[in-house]
Amino acid sequence: MRREAPGAKSVAAASSGSRHALRDERPGALRWLAWVVAVFAVAWIATQLFYAAQIALWNFVDPQTTAFMRTDAARLSADRPDLSIQHQWVPYDQISRNLKRAIIASEDANFANNNGYETDAILQAWEKNKKRGHIVAGGSTISQQLARNLFLSREQSYIRKGQELIITWMLEALLDKERIFEIYLNSVEWGNGVYGAQAAARYYYRTTAAKLTPWQSARLAVMLPRPKYFDEHRNSPYLAQRTAVIARRMGAAELPH
């Protein structure tokens, strides 16, 4: 008869106990992981509902601040206490049609008819980013820019881009095009702490948004992709050249209605 080596039973028992312990630990780890995923899912859904509620409310009230404004206010308070946010809301009909046409001609020629996205522009941006190895373009429409300005940060990442697309869909579903454009015109960044058409008109031309000329409007529209840069480089040859191009295109721009 084969005899077990001394201690074999204890080793086998220990091994069996270890396997039981691992089986006991595995369900606990899975439950913990499921709880973490559930918490993140609930938080994500709550965030989307918050965005949607905010946007729906803007059918009736005007947003007075944006994520970009709040970030800039904190930055200026720390780095430039001599400056503050310049912003004044004005109704849509008190903003020059010249500026409206210039922005559409420069930023989103198909704004009045698209659904908030330009698939070709997004794909072109994707290819450009892939070639460069990092994000340098976003292919953003006016609605996408507004989504980013209202709720998100200046950080460039695909996660932020995904959230931007979701908020864009909400904007297009809950607001009409004219309201989207009105909010955009009143919240877009136009310089170091300068936000909205009225503040930009006063800051650059000492006039009101209603009285902007075609040339002034074209120049402001060209500044939008890099407002802080062009605020500091107002004599840029590119700015002058591009302004002339947009001034010629303005007449063909279709306004939302």
C-alpha positions in Angstrom: 0.0 0.0 0.0 1.2 3.5 -1.0 1.9 5.7 1.9 1.6 9.5 1.6 4.7 11.5 2.4 4.7 13.2 5.7 2.9 16.6 5.5 1.3 15.7 2.2 -2.2 15.9 3.7 -1.4 19.3 5.2 0.0 20.6 1.8 -3.1 19.3 0.0 -5.3 20.9 2.5 -3.5 24.2 2.3 -3.7 24.0 -1.5 -7.4 23.3 -1.4 -7.9 26.1 1.0 -6.0 28.5 -1.2 -8.3 27.6 -4.2 -11.3 28.1 -2.0 -9.9 31.5 -0.9 -9.4 32.6 -4.5 -12.9 31.5 -5.4 -14.2 33.5 -2.4 -12.2 36.6 -3.4 -13.2 36.5 -7.1 -16.9 37.2 -6.6 -16.0 40.0 -4.1 -13.7 41.6 -6.7 -16.3 41.3 -9.4 -18.9 42.9 -7.2 -16.6 45.8 -6.4 -15.8 46.3 -10.1 -19.5 46.2 -10.9 -20.2 48.8 -8.2 -17.5 51.1 -9.6 -18.8 50.8 -13.1 -22.4 51.5 -11.8 -21.3 54.6 -10.0 -19.5 55.9 -13.1 -22.5 55.1 -15.2 -24.9 56.9 -12.9 -22.6 59.9 -12.7 -22.3 60.1 -16.5 -26.1 59.9 -17.0 -26.6 62.5 -14.3 -24.1 64.8 -16.1 -25.9 64.4 -19.4 -29.3 65.1 -17.8 -27.8 68.2 -16.3 -26.5 69.4 -19.7 -29.9 68.7 -21.3 -31.8 70.5 -18.5 -29.6 73.6 -18.9 -30.0 73.7 -22.6 -33.8 73.3 -22.4 -33.9 76.1 -20.0 -32.2 78.4 -22.5 -35.3 78.4 -24.6 -36.6 80.8 -22.0 -33.6 82.5 -20.2 -30.2 83.7 -21.5 -27.0 82.0 -20.3 -24.9 84.7 -18.6 -21.7 82.7 -18.2 -19.9 79.8 -19.8 -17.2 77.3 -18.8 -14.7 79.2 -20.8 -15.6 82.5 -19.1 -15.4 80.9 -15.7 -11.9 79.4 -16.4 -10.7 82.7 -17.8 -12.1 84.7 -14.8 -10.0 82.5 -12.5 -6.9 82.8 -14.7 -7.2 86.6 -14.9 -7.8 86.9 -11.2 -4.5 85.0 -10.5 -2.3 86.3 -13.4 -3.8 89.6 -14.5 -5.8 91.2 -11.7 -5.9 94.4 -13.8 -8.2 92.6 -16.3 -11.6 91.2 -15.9 -14.2 89.4 -18.1 -15.9 91.7 -20.6 -19.3 90.4 -21.6 -22.7 91.9 -22.2 -25.7 90.0 -23.6 -27.6 91.6 -26.5 -30.6 90.2 -28.3 -30.2 88.6 -31.7 -31.8 91.5 -33.6 -29.4 93.9 -32.0 -26.4 92.2 -33.6 -25.3 93.3 -37.1 -26.3 91.1 -40.0 -22.8 91.8 -41.3 -21.3 89.9 -38.3 -23.7 87.1 -38.6 -22.9 86.6 -42.3 -19.2 86.9 -41.7 -19.1 84.3 -39.0 -21.1 81.8 -41.1 -18.9 82.5 -44.1 -15.8 81.9 -42.0 -16.7 79.2 -39.5 -19.6 77.1 -40.8 -20.9 77.9 -44.3 -23.7 75.3 -44.1 -24.8 76.2 -40.5 -28.4 77.0 -41.5 -28.9 73.5 -43.0 -26.7 71.1 -41.2 -27.6 69.0 -38.1 -24.8 70.4 -36.1 -22.1 68.1 -37.6 -20.1 68.2 -40.8 -19.0 64.6 -41.3 -16.5 65.4 -44.0 -14.8 68.0 -41.8 -14.6 65.6 -38.9 -13.0 62.9 -41.1 -10.5 65.4 -42.5 -9.6 66.5 -39.0 -9.1 62.9 -38.0 -6.7 62.3 -40.9 -4.8 65.4 -40.1 -4.5 64.5 -36.5 -3.4 61.0 -37.3 -0.6 62.4 -39.6 0.6 64.8 -37.0 0.4 62.3 -34.1 -1.6 64.6 -31.9 -4.8 66.6 -32.1 -4.4 69.8 -34.1 -7.8 70.1 -35.7 -11.4 69.4 -34.7 -13.6 70.0 -37.8 -16.0 71.9 -35.5 -19.3 73.5 -36.6 -20.7 76.6 -34.9 -22.9 74.3 -32.8 -19.9 72.2 -31.7 -17.9 75.3 -30.8 -20.9 76.4 -28.7 -21.1 73.1 -26.9 -17.4 73.3 -26.0 -17.6 76.9 -24.9 -20.6 76.4 -22.7 -19.7 73.3 -20.9 -16.2 71.9 -21.6 -12.6 72.9 -21.3 -9.9 73.8 -23.8 -8.2 70.5 -23.4 -7.8 68.6 -26.6 -8.7 64.9 -26.3 -11.0 62.4 -28.0 -12.9 62.0 -24.8 -13.7 65.7 -24.7 -14.6 65.5 -28.4 -17.0 62.7 -27.7 -18.8 64.7 -25.0 -18.8 67.7 -27.3 -20.7 65.7 -30.0 -23.3 64.6 -27.4 -23.9 68.2 -26.3 -24.1 69.3 -29.9 -26.8 66.8 -30.5 -28.7 68.2 -27.4 -28.3 71.7 -28.7 -29.7 70.8 -32.1 -32.6 68.8 -30.6 -33.7 71.3 -27.9 -33.0 74.7 -29.5 -33.7 76.1 -33.0 -30.9 77.3 -35.2 -31.5 81.0 -34.6 -31.4 80.5 -30.8 -28.2 78.5 -31.1 -26.6 81.3 -33.1 -27.8 83.9 -30.7 -26.2 82.2 -27.8 -23.0 81.6 -29.8 -22.8 85.3 -30.8 -23.1 86.3 -27.2 -20.7 83.8 -25.7 -17.9 83.2 -28.1 -14.4 84.3 -27.1 -12.9 87.3 -28.9 -9.8 88.1 -27.0 -8.2 88.1 -23.6 -11.3 88.1 -21.4 -13.5 89.4 -24.2 -16.7 87.4 -24.8 -19.6 88.1 -27.1 -20.3 90.4 -30.0 -21.1 93.5 -27.9 -18.0 93.3 -25.8 -15.9 92.6 -29.0 -17.4 95.6 -30.8 -16.7 97.9 -27.9 -13.2 96.5 -27.3 -11.9 96.6 -30.9 -14.0 99.4 -32.5 -15.6 101.4 -29.7 -19.0 100.8 -31.2 -21.9 98.4 -30.6 -22.6 95.0 -32.1 -25.5 96.5 -34.1 -23.3 99.0 -35.9 -20.4 96.8 -37.0 -19.5 97.4 -40.6 -18.8 94.6 -43.2 -15.0 95.0 -42.9 -15.1 95.1 -39.1 -17.4 92.0 -39.0 -15.2 90.1 -41.4 -12.1 90.9 -39.3 -13.8 89.8 -36.1 -14.9 86.5 -37.8 -11.4 85.7 -38.9 -10.1 86.2 -35.3 -12.3 83.4 -33.9 -10.1 80.4 -34.2 -7.3 82.1 -32.3 -8.8 85.1 -30.6 -6.0 85.7 -28.0 -3.3 85.5 -30.6 -5.0 88.0 -32.9 -5.8 90.3 -30.0 -2.0 90.5 -29.6 -1.2 90.5 -33.3 -3.7 92.9 -34.8 -1.4 93.8 -37.7 -0.9 90.2 -38.8 -0.7 89.9 -42.6 -2.8 86.7 -42.5 -5.5 88.5 -40.6 -5.7 91.3 -43.3 -5.6 88.8 -46.1 -8.2 86.4 -44.7 -10.5 89.4 -43.8 -10.6 90.3 -47.5 -11.5 86.8 -48.4 -14.4 86.6 -45.9 -15.6 90.0 -46.8 -16.1 88.7 -50.4 -17.9 85.6 -49.2 -20.3 87.3 -46.8 -23.0 88.1 -49.4 -23.6 84.4 -50.1 -23.9 83.4 -46.4 -27.3 82.0 -45.4 -28.6 83.1 -42.1 -30.8 80.7 -39.9 -34.5 81.5 -39.6 
